[in-house]
Amino acid sequence: MGIKVFISVLSLFVLSSPSFARSVFPKNPDAEMTPGSYCSRPNSYRYAERIPYCERNVSSGRKKQIIRDYNEKLGYRIEPGDRSQFKIDHLIPLCAGGSNDDDNLWPQHQSVYNITDELEGLICVKMSQGRLLQKRGIELLMRAKLHLEETAEIQALVEAL
């Protein structure tokens, strides 16, 4: 096999491998690993809708495991030293009725949470004011978390409520 053919074959292999195709960190939650889940063991109920609320309860060991799972199962390369650049995000926020279960948690990079966190808070404020129902709030938030480029438009929509 000539060197040019070898390099071409090697390039195709490397470029098509999952670990090369993925970035170092997820920009969105993985739909299979993190489909989202609602609080099933509430500490209290919130808002006029009486949305079940779970207190924050995610150990540092579980946070590390979530990162390991995203690395090993999805090919990301989140390094332990990068932990200050990540938080373990509740896909459905606790304030909107989300759970602390693994299927509602994912490693969110600061470049992503800088875009979505303000919207999360705003959605929960609108829910507490009775201006936004949980179902619609979660729909809007999921749209933003899956399509970061739409977050500003979604935020403007929620602000107008």
N, C-alpha and C positions, 0 to 999 in steps of 0.2 A: 504494500500500500504506500503510495507516494505521500510526502509530507503535506501537500495541499489537500489531498483527499482526507487524510487523517485530521487535519485542522478543521475542515468543513464538517466532518462527522462529529468531532468533539464539540464544535460550536453549536450544532443542532441539539446535541444532548444537553449541554449546559443551559442553553437558552430556553429549552422546553422543560427543564426540571422544575418541579413545584417550588423548591427552595430559592431558585434564582428568580422565578417569576414573581414571587411575593416580595413585599418590602420587608424591612426589618421589624415593623410593627403593624398591627391591623389598623386600618383607617375606619373600619366599621365592625360591628359585632358579626361573628359567623352565625348564620341562621340555624345551622344544625347544633352547634355547641351552645349557643346562647339565643334561644328563641324568645326568652322572656317568660316570666311567671309572676303571678299575683300572690300577695300575702295570704297564706292559708291559716296561719296561727297568729292572729292579731293581738297586739297589746292594748289597742284602743281602736276607735273609729273616728274618722275625720270628715268634716265638711257636711253640708246638708244631705249629700248622697250617702253618708255613712260608709265611707270607703275604709276597708280594713287597713290598719297601719301596723307594720312590724318595725320594732326598734332595730337600729343598725346592729348587726351581730355577725361580723365576718372576721375570723381570726387571721393573724399574719400567716399562719401555715396554710390556710385555705387560699389566701391571696397568692402565695408562692405557687401553690398547686394550679391555680387558674392560669398563671403565666406559663408554667411548665406544660400544661395541656395545650395551650395555644401554640407554643413552640414545637412540641413533639408531634402533635396531630395535624397542625396546619402549616408547619414549615417556617414559622416566624423565628426571629433571632433576638428576642428580648433578653439582654444580658442582666444578671443580678445587679451589676453596678449601675444600670440605667433606671433602677427602681424610683429614683426621685423624679423621673420624667413621666411616670405612669401613676395612675390610680386604678383601683379595681372599681369599675363603674357598674351601678345597678342599671341595666338596660331600661327596665321600667323603674323609675325612681321610687324610693320608699315613700316620699311625700305624695305620690300618685297611686299608691297601693301596691308597689312592687315587693317582691320577696327577697330574702337573703340566700335563696337557693342557688346552687352552682349554675343552673340554666338561666339565671338572670344576671350573671356576672361575667365581665370580660375586661381584659387589660386595655385601658384607654390612655392613649398618649396625650401629653399636654397640648399638642397642636390640634387635637380633636376636641378635648374638653374645653379648650379656650373658645371654641366655636359653639358648643352645645349647652354648656352649663347654665348660661344666662337664660336660655330658652326653657330649660327644665324648671328653674326657679319661677319664671314668669307663668308657666303653665300651672304650677301648683298654686300660685297666688290667685290666678283666675278661677281655678277650681274652688279655692276657699271662699271666694267672693260669690260663688254660684253662677259665674258667667261662662263656665266651660264645664261640660260633663266629662267624667273620667274617660269614657270610651273615645270621645273626640280628641281629648288631650293626648292620650296615648297614641292615637293614629297620627297626629301631627308630630309628636316627638319621634316616633319610629321613622316617619318620612325624613325628618331632619337627620337622624343618626345614620340612615342608610344613604342619604343624598346630601352630603354636607354643603354642596353648592346651593342648595335650596333653603338653608337655615335662615338667612336674613329675610327672605320673603315670608317664610312661615312665622318668624318672630314678629314681623310687621302685622301679619294677620291676627296673631294672638294679642298683640298690644292694642289693636283696634276694638277688641271685645269689651 
